[in-house]
């Protein structure tokens, strides 16, 4: 179904881009809200001081530290936004999967129902020849489905394995049983099909197997 | 007047509570829906200022649960979303929504108006 690859990027991609940007803007608003309240509080202290009232000077230090922390949080968010935006620069390329996983965990971390997730470091750098944007879409959608299915206290671990010479497997392990009967939904299944990716489900884990090379995808995009 | 502020952005509501206190308004804070329900079981709050999206329990779900304990409590929703769409949420039609970042004077005016619409 590689003939659908570019349609998929345009239709689903736009929706996915919008959805991620909405959650990033929500995160930035929260950051600005904290900075705004802290600046307001500093103004309140200034007014009190003008009226001759005294206050603990450590409050000023706390406020400046808080503003600095939020600015760093904002820069970090914008770095992720920039990295995500550049994932559409080259349609198909050698893609470092660990980077894709790390970014997907950060981007899904902005969702209110996100769960504590860590990416296990892989001993060697594993790359696959694929669409970095569609791979990001697929991992993001998978994490989102798992977050929705898991309880608040659940923890998720992402592990990368080179299962065969021509295959790479991403394992999403969790510490509680989940019902993923409706996963993958049709949109996720479409992306998986184009990427030639296959899901295997167990009670406490989900494995996603991807080919190291997707010649159909490369030919499709190379041919325009 | 007793206020409860509920948001998982802890720095945001702690600062907001401090600023309200400087203006003579007593506000408790809760960092989750469960914590808010626990506090509401011990204190009679007049108004709750709720973040719409929180981990574990949304502001709308929390509203329904708080009403079981405090049927007279009023609500103001706070959101970081760009637009506020009430479509599909018919029972929210009388609620007030404020966008982040908040203006403290607007929040206080809204709280007072909510508790005393005739003022």
Interface residues (C-beta under 8 A of the other chain):
Chain A: X22 X25 X26 X27 X29 X30 X32 X33 X34 X35 X36 X37 X38 X40 X41 X44 X48 X66 X70 X112 X113 X114 X152
Chain B: X8 X9 X11 X12 X15 X16 X18 X19 X22 X53 X54 X55 X56 X58 X80 X81 X82 X99 X100 X101 X102 X104
